[in-house]
Amino acid sequence: MKRIYVSSHIIHSIGYDPESKLLEIEFLSGDIYQYHNVPPILFLEILKTDILSITMHEWMCDLYQCKKLNL
């Protein structure tokens, strides 16, 4: 998935596929997570603001199916 590089204190890049509603976030730590069935509005909000924190990441993993990619 193609990701957009963002200026953030926690996120390196973000990608989103609207057809599958798959959100992919690469953190500055190098960890990459995919979140399934994410509404497009959440992707747009993350792009507009740096709202994703570790707490938000944990909340998203509770709300959406979350998978850490092993690279």
PDB file with SEQRES, HELIX, SHEET and CRYST1 records, atoms N, CA, C and O in Angstrom:
SEQRES   1 A   71  MET LYS ARG ILE TYR VAL SER SER HIS ILE ILE HIS SER          
SEQRES   2 A   71  ILE GLY TYR ASP PRO GLU SER LYS LEU LEU GLU ILE GLU          
SEQRES   3 A   71  PHE LEU SER GLY ASP ILE TYR GLN TYR HIS ASN VAL PRO          
SEQRES   4 A   71  PRO ILE LEU PHE LEU GLU ILE LEU LYS THR ASP ILE LEU          
SEQRES   5 A   71  SER ILE THR MET HIS GLU TRP MET CYS ASP LEU TYR GLN          
SEQRES   6 A   71  CYS LYS LYS LEU ASN LEU                                      
HELIX    1 AA1 PRO A   40  LYS A   48  1                                   9    
HELIX    2 AA2 ILE A   54  LEU A   63  1                                  10    
SHEET    1 AA1 4 ILE A  11  ASP A  17  0                                        
SHEET    2 AA1 4 LEU A  22  PHE A  27 -1                                        
SHEET    3 AA1 4 ILE A  32  TYR A  35 -1                                        
SHEET    4 AA1 4 CYS A  66  LEU A  69 -1                                        
CRYST1    1.000    1.000    1.000  90.00  90.00  90.00 P 1           1          
ATOM      1  N   MET A   1       0.849  -1.177   0.000  1.00  0.00           N  
ATOM      2  CA  MET A   1       0.000   0.000   0.000  1.00  0.00           C  
ATOM      3  C   MET A   1       0.893   1.237   0.000  1.00  0.00           C  
ATOM      4  O   MET A   1       1.888   1.301   0.721  1.00  0.00           O  
ATOM      5  N   LYS A   2       0.526   2.202  -0.807  1.00  0.00           N  
ATOM      6  CA  LYS A   2       1.249   3.465  -0.850  1.00  0.00           C  
ATOM      7  C   LYS A   2       0.854   4.298   0.363  1.00  0.00           C  
ATOM      8  O   LYS A   2      -0.332   4.477   0.645  1.00  0.00           O  
ATOM      9  N   ARG A   3       1.849   4.804   1.075  1.00  0.00           N  
ATOM     10  CA  ARG A   3       1.587   5.624   2.260  1.00  0.00           C  
ATOM     11  C   ARG A   3       2.078   7.042   2.027  1.00  0.00           C  
ATOM     12  O   ARG A   3       2.987   7.285   1.233  1.00  0.00           O  
ATOM     13  N   ILE A   4       1.452   7.973   2.741  1.00  0.00           N  
ATOM     14  CA  ILE A   4       1.812   9.385   2.699  1.00  0.00           C  
ATOM     15  C   ILE A   4       2.684   9.678   3.912  1.00  0.00           C  
ATOM     16  O   ILE A   4       2.327   9.320   5.035  1.00  0.00           O  
ATOM     17  N   TYR A   5       3.815  10.321   3.695  1.00  0.00           N  
ATOM     18  CA  TYR A   5       4.666  10.708   4.820  1.00  0.00           C  
ATOM     19  C   TYR A   5       4.058  11.921   5.501  1.00  0.00           C  
ATOM     20  O   TYR A   5       3.617  12.866   4.847  1.00  0.00           O  
ATOM     21  N   VAL A   6       4.042  11.879   6.831  1.00  0.00           N  
ATOM     22  CA  VAL A   6       3.438  12.956   7.601  1.00  0.00           C  
ATOM     23  C   VAL A   6       4.447  13.505   8.605  1.00  0.00           C  
ATOM     24  O   VAL A   6       5.391  12.823   9.003  1.00  0.00           O  
ATOM     25  N   SER A   7       4.224  14.742   9.000  1.00  0.00           N  
ATOM     26  CA  SER A   7       5.044  15.367  10.029  1.00  0.00           C  
ATOM     27  C   SER A   7       4.352  15.136  11.365  1.00  0.00           C  
ATOM     28  O   SER A   7       3.333  15.762  11.657  1.00  0.00           O  
ATOM     29  N   SER A   8       4.894  14.254  12.160  1.00  0.00           N  
ATOM     30  CA  SER A   8       4.257  13.863  13.405  1.00  0.00           C  
ATOM     31  C   SER A   8       5.311  13.446  14.417  1.00  0.00           C  
ATOM     32  O   SER A   8       6.419  13.049  14.055  1.00  0.00           O  
ATOM     33  N   HIS A   9       4.951  13.543  15.684  1.00  0.00           N  
ATOM     34  CA  HIS A   9       5.867  13.106  16.736  1.00  0.00           C  
ATOM     35  C   HIS A   9       5.775  11.611  16.984  1.00  0.00           C  
ATOM     36  O   HIS A   9       6.545  11.075  17.782  1.00  0.00           O  
ATOM     37  N   ILE A  10       4.845  10.917  16.314  1.00  0.00           N  
ATOM     38  CA  ILE A  10       4.672   9.484  16.541  1.00  0.00           C  
ATOM     39  C   ILE A  10       4.504   8.674  15.251  1.00  0.00           C  
ATOM     40  O   ILE A  10       4.826   7.486  15.221  1.00  0.00           O  
ATOM     41  N   ILE A  11       3.998   9.313  14.180  1.00  0.00           N  
ATOM     42  CA  ILE A  11       3.690   8.609  12.932  1.00  0.00           C  
ATOM     43  C   ILE A  11       4.685   8.997  11.844  1.00  0.00           C  
ATOM     44  O   ILE A  11       5.013  10.171  11.670  1.00  0.00           O  
ATOM     45  N   HIS A  12       5.158   7.990  11.118  1.00  0.00           N  
ATOM     46  CA  HIS A  12       6.050   8.235   9.978  1.00  0.00           C  
ATOM     47  C   HIS A  12       5.250   8.382   8.687  1.00  0.00           C  
ATOM     48  O   HIS A  12       5.484   9.304   7.906  1.00  0.00           O  
ATOM     49  N   SER A  13       4.293   7.454   8.465  1.00  0.00           N  
ATOM     50  CA  SER A  13       3.495   7.513   7.245  1.00  0.00           C  
ATOM     51  C   SER A  13       2.147   6.837   7.462  1.00  0.00           C  
ATOM     52  O   SER A  13       1.976   6.020   8.367  1.00  0.00           O  
ATOM     53  N   ILE A  14       1.182   7.208   6.592  1.00  0.00           N  
ATOM     54  CA  ILE A  14      -0.184   6.695   6.674  1.00  0.00           C  
ATOM     55  C   ILE A  14      -0.664   6.350   5.268  1.00  0.00           C  
ATOM     56  O   ILE A  14      -0.423   7.089   4.314  1.00  0.00           O  
ATOM     57  N   GLY A  15      -1.341   5.224   5.161  1.00  0.00           N  
ATOM     58  CA  GLY A  15      -1.958   4.843   3.896  1.00  0.00           C  
ATOM     59  C   GLY A  15      -3.387   4.402   4.125  1.00  0.00           C  
ATOM     60  O   GLY A  15      -3.739   3.955   5.216  1.00  0.00           O  
ATOM     61  N   TYR A  16      -4.204   4.527   3.105  1.00  0.00           N  
ATOM     62  CA  TYR A  16      -5.607   4.120   3.231  1.00  0.00           C  
ATOM     63  C   TYR A  16      -6.121   3.636   1.884  1.00  0.00           C  
ATOM     64  O   TYR A  16      -5.886   4.262   0.850  1.00  0.00           O  
ATOM     65  N   ASP A  17      -6.827   2.511   1.915  1.00  0.00           N  
ATOM     66  CA  ASP A  17      -7.498   1.993   0.724  1.00  0.00           C  
ATOM     67  C   ASP A  17      -9.001   2.098   0.959  1.00  0.00           C  
ATOM     68  O   ASP A  17      -9.552   1.330   1.748  1.00  0.00           O  
ATOM     69  N   PRO A  18      -9.683   3.045   0.284  1.00  0.00           N  
ATOM     70  CA  PRO A  18     -11.113   3.248   0.530  1.00  0.00           C  
ATOM     71  C   PRO A  18     -11.985   2.061   0.132  1.00  0.00           C  
ATOM     72  O   PRO A  18     -13.044   1.857   0.726  1.00  0.00           O  
ATOM     73  N   GLU A  19     -11.570   1.284  -0.844  1.00  0.00           N  
ATOM     74  CA  GLU A  19     -12.378   0.138  -1.274  1.00  0.00           C  
ATOM     75  C   GLU A  19     -12.442  -0.937  -0.198  1.00  0.00           C  
ATOM     76  O   GLU A  19     -13.509  -1.489   0.072  1.00  0.00           O  
ATOM     77  N   SER A  20     -11.298  -1.232   0.415  1.00  0.00           N  
ATOM     78  CA  SER A  20     -11.268  -2.267   1.459  1.00  0.00           C  
ATOM     79  C   SER A  20     -11.386  -1.679   2.861  1.00  0.00           C  
ATOM     80  O   SER A  20     -11.499  -2.417   3.840  1.00  0.00           O  
ATOM     81  N   LYS A  21     -11.359  -0.335   2.959  1.00  0.00           N  
ATOM     82  CA  LYS A  21     -11.383   0.378   4.244  1.00  0.00           C  
ATOM     83  C   LYS A  21     -10.230  -0.049   5.145  1.00  0.00           C  
ATOM     84  O   LYS A  21     -10.386  -0.191   6.358  1.00  0.00           O  
ATOM     85  N   LEU A  22      -9.072  -0.249   4.525  1.00  0.00           N  
ATOM     86  CA  LEU A  22      -7.868  -0.662   5.236  1.00  0.00           C  
ATOM     87  C   LEU A  22      -6.980   0.553   5.474  1.00  0.00           C  
ATOM     88  O   LEU A  22      -6.563   1.231   4.534  1.00  0.00           O  
ATOM     89  N   LEU A  23      -6.700   0.813   6.740  1.00  0.00           N  
ATOM     90  CA  LEU A  23      -5.819   1.904   7.154  1.00  0.00           C  
ATOM     91  C   LEU A  23      -4.494   1.292   7.574  1.00  0.00           C  
ATOM     92  O   LEU A  23      -4.470   0.315   8.323  1.00  0.00           O  
ATOM     93  N   GLU A  24      -3.404   1.854   7.103  1.00  0.00           N  
ATOM     94  CA  GLU A  24      -2.076   1.351   7.455  1.00  0.00           C  
ATOM     95  C   GLU A  24      -1.259   2.510   7.999  1.00  0.00           C  
ATOM     96  O   GLU A  24      -1.160   3.567   7.377  1.00  0.00           O  
ATOM     97  N   ILE A  25      -0.675   2.293   9.176  1.00  0.00           N  
ATOM     98  CA  ILE A  25       0.125   3.328   9.819  1.00  0.00           C  
ATOM     99  C   ILE A  25       1.499   2.782  10.150  1.00  0.00           C  
ATOM    100  O   ILE A  25       1.643   1.729  10.771  1.00  0.00           O  
ATOM    101  N   GLU A  26       2.511   3.532   9.714  1.00  0.00           N  
ATOM    102  CA  GLU A  26       3.892   3.221  10.079  1.00  0.00           C  
ATOM    103  C   GLU A  26       4.309   4.230  11.138  1.00  0.00           C  
ATOM    104  O   GLU A  26       4.292   5.439  10.907  1.00  0.00           O  
ATOM    105  N   PHE A  27       4.680   3.718  12.294  1.00  0.00           N  
ATOM    106  CA  PHE A  27       5.105   4.565  13.387  1.00  0.00           C  
ATOM    107  C   PHE A  27       6.599   4.857  13.277  1.00  0.00           C  
ATOM    108  O   PHE A  27       7.325   4.137  12.590  1.00  0.00           O  
ATOM    109  N   LEU A  28       7.051   5.894  13.940  1.00  0.00           N  
ATOM    110  CA  LEU A  28       8.475   6.251  13.919  1.00  0.00           C  
ATOM    111  C   LEU A  28       9.341   5.125  14.478  1.00  0.00           C  
ATOM    112  O   LEU A  28      10.523   5.024  14.150  1.00  0.00           O  
ATOM    113  N   SER A  29       8.758   4.291  15.310  1.00  0.00           N  
ATOM    114  CA  SER A  29       9.492   3.148  15.873  1.00  0.00           C  
ATOM    115  C   SER A  29       9.810   2.103  14.814  1.00  0.00           C  
ATOM    116  O   SER A  29      10.649   1.228  15.029  1.00  0.00           O  
ATOM    117  N   GLY A  30       9.130   2.197  13.653  1.00  0.00           N  
ATOM    118  CA  GLY A  30       9.303   1.211  12.593  1.00  0.00           C  
ATOM    119  C   GLY A  30       8.172   0.195  12.550  1.00  0.00           C  
ATOM    120  O   GLY A  30       8.031  -0.540  11.572  1.00  0.00           O  
ATOM    121  N   ASP A  31       7.361   0.149  13.612  1.00  0.00           N  
ATOM    122  CA  ASP A  31       6.208  -0.758  13.627  1.00  0.00           C  
ATOM    123  C   ASP A  31       5.173  -0.301  12.611  1.00  0.00           C  
ATOM    124  O   ASP A  31       4.919   0.895  12.461  1.00  0.00           O  
ATOM    125  N   ILE A  32       4.579  -1.265  11.915  1.00  0.00           N  
ATOM    126  CA  ILE A  32       3.527  -0.985  10.949  1.00  0.00           C  
ATOM    127  C   ILE A  32       2.292  -1.771  11.357  1.00  0.00           C  
ATOM    128  O   ILE A  32       2.349  -2.980  11.579  1.00  0.00           O  
ATOM    129  N   TYR A  33       1.165  -1.052  11.450  1.00  0.00           N  
ATOM    130  CA  TYR A  33      -0.102  -1.672  11.813  1.00  0.00           C  
ATOM    131  C   TYR A  33      -1.126  -1.437  10.717  1.00  0.00           C  
ATOM    132  O   TYR A  33      -1.163  -0.381  10.085  1.00  0.00           O  
ATOM    133  N   GLN A  34      -1.955  -2.451  10.510  1.00  0.00           N  
ATOM    134  CA  GLN A  34      -3.098  -2.326   9.618  1.00  0.00           C  
ATOM    135  C   GLN A  34      -4.363  -2.416  10.455  1.00  0.00           C  
ATOM    136  O   GLN A  34      -4.479  -3.256  11.348  1.00  0.00           O  
ATOM    137  N   TYR A  35      -5.307  -1.537  10.151  1.00  0.00           N  
ATOM    138  CA  TYR A  35      -6.591  -1.497  10.837  1.00  0.00           C  
ATOM    139  C   TYR A  35      -7.668  -1.740   9.780  1.00  0.00           C  
ATOM    140  O   TYR A  35      -7.692  -1.071   8.746  1.00  0.00           O  
ATOM    141  N   HIS A  36      -8.557  -2.697  10.043  1.00  0.00           N  
ATOM    142  CA  HIS A  36      -9.550  -3.112   9.058  1.00  0.00           C  
ATOM    143  C   HIS A  36     -10.906  -2.461   9.313  1.00  0.00           C  
ATOM    144  O   HIS A  36     -11.281  -2.208  10.458  1.00  0.00           O  
ATOM    145  N   ASN A  37     -11.635  -2.193   8.231  1.00  0.00           N  
ATOM    146  CA  ASN A  37     -12.989  -1.611   8.262  1.00  0.00           C  
ATOM    147  C   ASN A  37     -13.023  -0.222   8.901  1.00  0.00           C  
ATOM    148  O   ASN A  37     -13.954   0.111   9.634  1.00  0.00           O  
ATOM    149  N   VAL A  38     -12.014   0.569   8.619  1.00  0.00           N  
ATOM    150  CA  VAL A  38     -11.930   1.932   9.147  1.00  0.00           C  
ATOM    151  C   VAL A  38     -12.682   2.874   8.210  1.00  0.00           C  
ATOM    152  O   VAL A  38     -12.432   2.871   7.004  1.00  0.00           O  
ATOM    153  N   PRO A  39     -13.600   3.680   8.746  1.00  0.00           N  
ATOM    154  CA  PRO A  39     -14.328   4.620   7.892  1.00  0.00           C  
ATOM    155  C   PRO A  39     -13.396   5.698   7.333  1.00  0.00           C  
ATOM    156  O   PRO A  39     -12.444   6.099   8.002  1.00  0.00           O  
ATOM    157  N   PRO A  40     -13.661   6.163   6.122  1.00  0.00           N  
ATOM    158  CA  PRO A  40     -12.798   7.171   5.496  1.00  0.00           C  
ATOM    159  C   PRO A  40     -12.634   8.437   6.332  1.00  0.00           C  
ATOM    160  O   PRO A  40     -11.583   9.076   6.280  1.00  0.00           O  
ATOM    161  N   ILE A  41     -13.647   8.805   7.094  1.00  0.00           N  
ATOM    162  CA  ILE A  41     -13.570  10.035   7.880  1.00  0.00           C  
ATOM    163  C   ILE A  41     -12.452   9.957   8.921  1.00  0.00           C  
ATOM    164  O   ILE A  41     -11.815  10.969   9.216  1.00  0.00           O  
ATOM    165  N   LEU A  42     -12.208   8.781   9.475  1.00  0.00           N  
ATOM    166  CA  LEU A  42     -11.141   8.635  10.463  1.00  0.00           C  
ATOM    167  C   LEU A  42      -9.778   8.851   9.806  1.00  0.00           C  
ATOM    168  O   LEU A  42      -8.901   9.498  10.380  1.00  0.00           O  
ATOM    169  N   PHE A  43      -9.606   8.310   8.608  1.00  0.00           N  
ATOM    170  CA  PHE A  43      -8.362   8.532   7.866  1.00  0.00           C  
ATOM    171  C   PHE A  43      -8.151  10.025   7.625  1.00  0.00           C  
ATOM    172  O   PHE A  43      -7.050  10.538   7.824  1.00  0.00           O  
ATOM    173  N   LEU A  44      -9.193  10.713   7.201  1.00  0.00           N  
ATOM    174  CA  LEU A  44      -9.082  12.152   6.939  1.00  0.00           C  
ATOM    175  C   LEU A  44      -8.768  12.937   8.207  1.00  0.00           C  
ATOM    176  O   LEU A  44      -7.995  13.894   8.163  1.00  0.00           O  
ATOM    177  N   GLU A  45      -9.353  12.547   9.330  1.00  0.00           N  
ATOM    178  CA  GLU A  45      -9.078  13.227  10.595  1.00  0.00           C  
ATOM    179  C   GLU A  45      -7.629  13.032  11.030  1.00  0.00           C  
ATOM    180  O   GLU A  45      -6.998  13.960  11.535  1.00  0.00           O  
ATOM    181  N   ILE A  46      -7.108  11.834  10.835  1.00  0.00           N  
ATOM    182  CA  ILE A  46      -5.709  11.570  11.189  1.00  0.00           C  
ATOM    183  C   ILE A  46      -4.778  12.405  10.317  1.00  0.00           C  
ATOM    184  O   ILE A  46      -3.758  12.903  10.795  1.00  0.00           O  
ATOM    185  N   LEU A  47      -5.124  12.559   9.038  1.00  0.00           N  
ATOM    186  CA  LEU A  47      -4.304  13.383   8.145  1.00  0.00           C  
ATOM    187  C   LEU A  47      -4.349  14.859   8.546  1.00  0.00           C  
ATOM    188  O   LEU A  47      -3.335  15.553   8.477  1.00  0.00           O  
ATOM    189  N   LYS A  48      -5.521  15.337   8.963  1.00  0.00           N  
ATOM    190  CA  LYS A  48      -5.678  16.748   9.302  1.00  0.00           C  
ATOM    191  C   LYS A  48      -4.955  17.118  10.596  1.00  0.00           C  
ATOM    192  O   LYS A  48      -4.384  18.202  10.709  1.00  0.00           O  
ATOM    193  N   THR A  49      -4.986  16.226  11.548  1.00  0.00           N  
ATOM    194  CA  THR A  49      -4.402  16.517  12.848  1.00  0.00           C  
ATOM    195  C   THR A  49      -3.556  15.344  13.301  1.00  0.00           C  
ATOM    196  O   THR A  49      -3.693  14.232  12.793  1.00  0.00           O  
ATOM    197  N   ASP A  50      -2.706  15.592  14.231  1.00  0.00           N  
ATOM    198  CA  ASP A  50      -1.867  14.536  14.792  1.00  0.00           C  
ATOM    199  C   ASP A  50      -2.584  13.951  16.006  1.00  0.00           C  
ATOM    200  O   ASP A  50      -2.100  14.046  17.134  1.00  0.00           O  
ATOM    201  N   ILE A  51      -3.760  13.338  15.755  1.00  0.00           N  
ATOM    202  CA  ILE A  51      -4.559  12.857  16.874  1.00  0.00           C  
ATOM    203  C   ILE A  51      -4.156  11.474  17.345  1.00  0.00           C  
ATOM    204  O   ILE A  51      -4.551  11.059  18.434  1.00  0.00           O  
ATOM    205  N   LEU A  52      -3.386  10.755  16.557  1.00  0.00           N  
ATOM    206  CA  LEU A  52      -3.079   9.382  16.934  1.00  0.00           C  
ATOM    207  C   LEU A  52      -1.965   9.355  17.966  1.00  0.00           C  
ATOM    208  O   LEU A  52      -0.841   9.783  17.701  1.00  0.00           O  
ATOM    209  N   SER A  53      -2.283   8.860  19.112  1.00  0.00           N  
ATOM    210  CA  SER A  53      -1.310   8.675  20.171  1.00  0.00           C  
ATOM    211  C   SER A  53      -1.275   7.187  20.485  1.00  0.00           C  
ATOM    212  O   SER A  53      -2.016   6.408  19.885  1.00  0.00           O  
ATOM    213  N   ILE A  54      -0.437   6.795  21.399  1.00  0.00           N  
ATOM    214  CA  ILE A  54      -0.401   5.387  21.794  1.00  0.00           C  
ATOM    215  C   ILE A  54      -1.762   4.971  22.349  1.00  0.00           C  
ATOM    216  O   ILE A  54      -2.236   3.871  22.065  1.00  0.00           O  
ATOM    217  N   THR A  55      -2.393   5.843  23.136  1.00  0.00           N  
ATOM    218  CA  THR A  55      -3.717   5.540  23.680  1.00  0.00           C  
ATOM    219  C   THR A  55      -4.732   5.363  22.561  1.00  0.00           C  
ATOM    220  O   THR A  55      -5.546   4.441  22.606  1.00  0.00           O  
ATOM    221  N   MET A  56      -4.693   6.238  21.554  1.00  0.00           N  
ATOM    222  CA  MET A  56      -5.606   6.137  20.422  1.00  0.00           C  
ATOM    223  C   MET A  56      -5.348   4.851  19.646  1.00  0.00           C  
ATOM    224  O   MET A  56      -6.288   4.194  19.199  1.00  0.00           O  
ATOM    225  N   HIS A  57      -4.084   4.491  19.486  1.00  0.00           N  
ATOM    226  CA  HIS A  57      -3.726   3.251  18.794  1.00  0.00           C  
ATOM    227  C   HIS A  57      -4.354   2.058  19.520  1.00  0.00           C  
ATOM    228  O   HIS A  57      -4.927   1.178  18.877  1.00  0.00           O  
ATOM    229  N   GLU A  58      -4.252   2.021  20.855  1.00  0.00           N  
ATOM    230  CA  GLU A  58      -4.835   0.925  21.628  1.00  0.00           C  
ATOM    231  C   GLU A  58      -6.351   0.911  21.481  1.00  0.00           C  
ATOM    232  O   GLU A  58      -6.956  -0.154  21.355  1.00  0.00           O  
ATOM    233  N   TRP A  59      -6.970   2.097  21.495  1.00  0.00           N  
ATOM    234  CA  TRP A  59      -8.419   2.205  21.324  1.00  0.00           C  
ATOM    235  C   TRP A  59      -8.824   1.698  19.943  1.00  0.00           C  
ATOM    236  O   TRP A  59      -9.819   0.986  19.805  1.00  0.00           O  
ATOM    237  N   MET A  60      -8.051   2.066  18.921  1.00  0.00           N  
ATOM    238  CA  MET A  60      -8.361   1.624  17.559  1.00  0.00           C  
ATOM    239  C   MET A  60      -8.234   0.112  17.441  1.00  0.00           C  
ATOM    240  O   MET A  60      -9.020  -0.521  16.736  1.00  0.00           O  
ATOM    241  N   CYS A  61      -7.244  -0.478  18.128  1.00  0.00           N  
ATOM    242  CA  CYS A  61      -7.087  -1.934  18.093  1.00  0.00           C  
ATOM    243  C   CYS A  61      -8.263  -2.633  18.774  1.00  0.00           C  
ATOM    244  O   CYS A  61      -8.614  -3.757  18.416  1.00  0.00           O  
ATOM    245  N   ASP A  62      -8.869  -1.963  19.757  1.00  0.00           N  
ATOM    246  CA  ASP A  62     -10.059  -2.521  20.393  1.00  0.00           C  
ATOM    247  C   ASP A  62     -11.287  -2.389  19.490  1.00  0.00           C  
ATOM    248  O   ASP A  62     -12.150  -3.266  19.480  1.00  0.00           O  
ATOM    249  N   LEU A  63     -11.361  -1.308  18.743  1.00  0.00           N  
ATOM    250  CA  LEU A  63     -12.531  -1.003  17.930  1.00  0.00           C  
ATOM    251  C   LEU A  63     -12.483  -1.650  16.541  1.00  0.00           C  
ATOM    252  O   LEU A  63     -13.503  -2.104  16.023  1.00  0.00           O  
ATOM    253  N   TYR A  64     -11.295  -1.685  15.953  1.00  0.00           N  
ATOM    254  CA  TYR A  64     -11.115  -2.225  14.603  1.00  0.00           C  
ATOM    255  C   TYR A  64     -10.140  -3.395  14.679  1.00  0.00           C  
ATOM    256  O   TYR A  64      -9.245  -3.414  15.524  1.00  0.00           O  
ATOM    257  N   GLN A  65     -10.320  -4.363  13.796  1.00  0.00           N  
ATOM    258  CA  GLN A  65      -9.375  -5.464  13.740  1.00  0.00           C  
ATOM    259  C   GLN A  65      -8.004  -4.870  13.416  1.00  0.00           C  
ATOM    260  O   GLN A  65      -7.849  -4.134  12.441  1.00  0.00           O  
ATOM    261  N   CYS A  66      -7.033  -5.195  14.232  1.00  0.00           N  
ATOM    262  CA  CYS A  66      -5.709  -4.601  14.133  1.00  0.00           C  
ATOM    263  C   CYS A  66      -4.676  -5.702  13.938  1.00  0.00           C  
ATOM    264  O   CYS A  66      -4.722  -6.738  14.602  1.00  0.00           O  
ATOM    265  N   LYS A  67      -3.744  -5.466  13.021  1.00  0.00           N  
ATOM    266  CA  LYS A  67      -2.717  -6.470  12.740  1.00  0.00           C  
ATOM    267  C   LYS A  67      -1.376  -5.783  12.609  1.00  0.00           C  
ATOM    268  O   LYS A  67      -1.231  -4.829  11.844  1.00  0.00           O  
ATOM    269  N   LYS A  68      -0.393  -6.263  13.354  1.00  0.00           N  
ATOM    270  CA  LYS A  68       0.968  -5.752  13.227  1.00  0.00           C  
ATOM    271  C   LYS A  68       1.657  -6.533  12.112  1.00  0.00           C  
ATOM    272  O   LYS A  68       1.651  -7.764  12.106  1.00  0.00           O  
ATOM    273  N   LEU A  69       2.247  -5.806  11.174  1.00  0.00           N  
ATOM    274  CA  LEU A  69       2.944  -6.459  10.068  1.00  0.00           C  
ATOM    275  C   LEU A  69       4.356  -6.816  10.504  1.00  0.00           C  
ATOM    276  O   LEU A  69       5.040  -6.017  11.143  1.00  0.00           O  
ATOM    277  N   ASN A  70       4.777  -7.997  10.160  1.00  0.00           N  
ATOM    278  CA  ASN A  70       6.147  -8.442  10.424  1.00  0.00           C  
ATOM    279  C   ASN A  70       6.962  -8.245   9.162  1.00  0.00           C  
ATOM    280  O   ASN A  70       6.700  -8.874   8.137  1.00  0.00           O  
ATOM    281  N   LEU A  71       7.939  -7.380   9.241  1.00  0.00           N  
ATOM    282  CA  LEU A  71       8.763  -7.139   8.048  1.00  0.00           C  
ATOM    283  C   LEU A  71      10.133  -7.719   8.227  1.00  0.00           C  
ATOM    284  O   LEU A  71      10.969  -7.616   7.330  1.00  0.00           O  
TER     285      LEU A  71                                                      
END                                                                             
